[in-house]
Amino acid sequence: MSGKTSKLYAIVHAKCAHCRRGDIFTGSMYGWNIQHTKEVCGHCGQRVEIEPGYFYAAMYVSYAMNVLEMLMTTFLAYLLVGPLEDNTFWHYLLIIFGGCLILYPVNYKYSRVILLHVLSPNIKYKAWYDQ
């Protein structure tokens, strides 16, 4: 990749907020090789967890993402099984919580990425890493 790395590319591909080159996670989102957050970026050496307990704030981002996902899966349940009534209650519940369970790894990953890229004023992008 040549030229300036875009912030959107770095967020979607979970790259370091400092250099936008190094990976933030090891492992895969789904599968046997579970994803873990690296301690430091392998490309620029930036600490990913800036201070102890830094990623507790990612819970708030994850909560907002989860609410949005629940609203979307509720709409999906409405399209699939019709209006919420006594006989469709369990269908709604299974679809909503099934969606939350399936999207848990996405929430884990992108809540931390959004926290690093968007909500961390102390980490600034350094364009010289793109050269």
Sequence and secondary structure as in RCSB ss.txt:
>XXXX:A:sequence
MSGKTSKLYAIVHAKCAHCRRGDIFTGSMYGWNIQHTKEVCGHCGQRVEIEPGYFYAAMYVSYAMNVLEMLMTTF
LAYLLVGPLEDNTFWHYLLIIFGGCLILYPVNYKYSRVILLHVLSPNIKYKAWYDQ
>XXXX:A:secstr
  S   HHHHHHTTB TTTS SBSEESBSSSSSB EE SB TTT  BSS STTGGGGHHHHHHHHHHHHHHHHHH
HHHHHH S  TTTHHHHHHHHHHHHHHTHHHHHHHHHHHHHHTS TT    GGGG 
